[in-house]
Amino acid sequence: MTEPWLHVVGIGEDGLDGLTPATRAVVEAAEVILGGDRHHVLSGAVSAERIAWPSPFDAMIDTIRGLKGRRAVVLVTGDPLWFSVGARIGRAIPPAEIVYHPQLSAFQLAAARMGWSLADCETLTVHGRPVEQMIAFIQPDARLLILTTGAETPARIARFLTERGFGRSPMSVLAAMGGPQETRFDGTAETWDFDVPAFNTLAVECVAAPDAALLPRVPGLDDALFRSDGTMTKREVRAATVAKLMPMRGALLWDVGTGSGSVAIEWMRAARYARAIGIEPRADRRAMAAENALALGAPGLRLVEGEAPGALDGLEPPDAVFLGGGLSETVFSAAWAALRPLGRLVANAVTLESEATLMDLHARHGGDLVRLSVARAEEVGRYRGWRASMPVTQWSLVKR
């Protein structure tokens, strides 16, 4: 049986004094310690060879592998497996070779400082990631705990909140928690004007004004929230489409003919860490999709230039595929072949020609074939009447 040789130790602002006796003994016995500058300062009493995080950061794994055979410790902040490098290390090195030593996380400390139940909070990180991803979590009465990416991050988040009608939301920046230099800054989003330490945790209690934008994470956002040239999948049909695509944590969608990106963006908002690739030949539509993704909290949307099926070559196999444009037998065959087991495929058609293609594919492959019709009440002179949109034929099936 493989014996553990690597210890990944979480350390707080109280340094070695905050470690359990057993974990402290592991650090004090280390031959080599790898960590950031602040980690080395916090463990300065230990005499061991010191290695700083390598640059580029991806070189970290090779550096750690090179320590095998020695008493090696990697120091991280707080809980190594909660938005920390512990998970990255565990994906590259067999778990049986690692011992994790968790410390109180910034989330736990922040929740304690705020008097919030951690189970009732959304825990997010924008450290080293696009700050815009937190926009999807701006909801009335939501409590957010956010690991930030620098001193300027709270001000950016305050602006996001204010622009969406949540300017009255209380915000607290907590820095150096658990140490002698612990500090706290309290204010509201609309009046935020503090110079805060670069390494901090942000707590936000979302308070909505009467005119606040309501952006639920269930699909069906208002069409007006998307910049579009008019060719996007409309609200009611989009909601039905995303439901059939079944967003799941970490799953990947191919949005073929992405247009304004509305389906891909709603997919990414609907499940934590859901990913999407939008395939779109037109540069102006890719630009619109990128703008919409930033505004609605899906900055990770990847956009690929080209037309299917050629543009699909070399892409990571998807968990779901949406065929919103350019439907053909060839495109379906390429997408279906790439789709992972239990993957979902949804295709929408408006024209008679595309509908005929769907009916033929349905006859040969099965699945569900439905027609979606939407009518909106509009003024007709002094009265009101129903104005129908073009019906959409939708075909969906699961790969088994």
Secondary structure, 3 states (H helix, E strand, C coil): CCCCCEEEEEECCCHHHHCCHHHHHHHHCCCEEEECHHHHHHCCCCCCEEEECCCCHHHHHHHHHCCCCCCEEEEEECCCCCCCHHHHHHHHCCHHHEEEECCCCHHHHHHHHHCCCHHHCEEEECCCCCHHHHHHHCCCCCEEEEECCCCCHHHHHHHHHHHCCCCCCEEEEEECCCCCCCEEEEEEHHHCCCCCCCCEEEEEECCCCCCCCCCCCCCCCCHHHCCCCCCCCCHHHHHHHHHHHCCCCCCEEEEECCCCCHHHHHHHHHCCCCEEEEECCCHHHHHHHHHHHHHCCCCCCEEECCCCCHHHCCCCCCCEEEECCCCCHHHHHHHHHHCCCCCEEEEEECCHHHHHHHHHHHHHHCCEEEEECCEEEEEECCEEEEEECCCEEEEEEECC
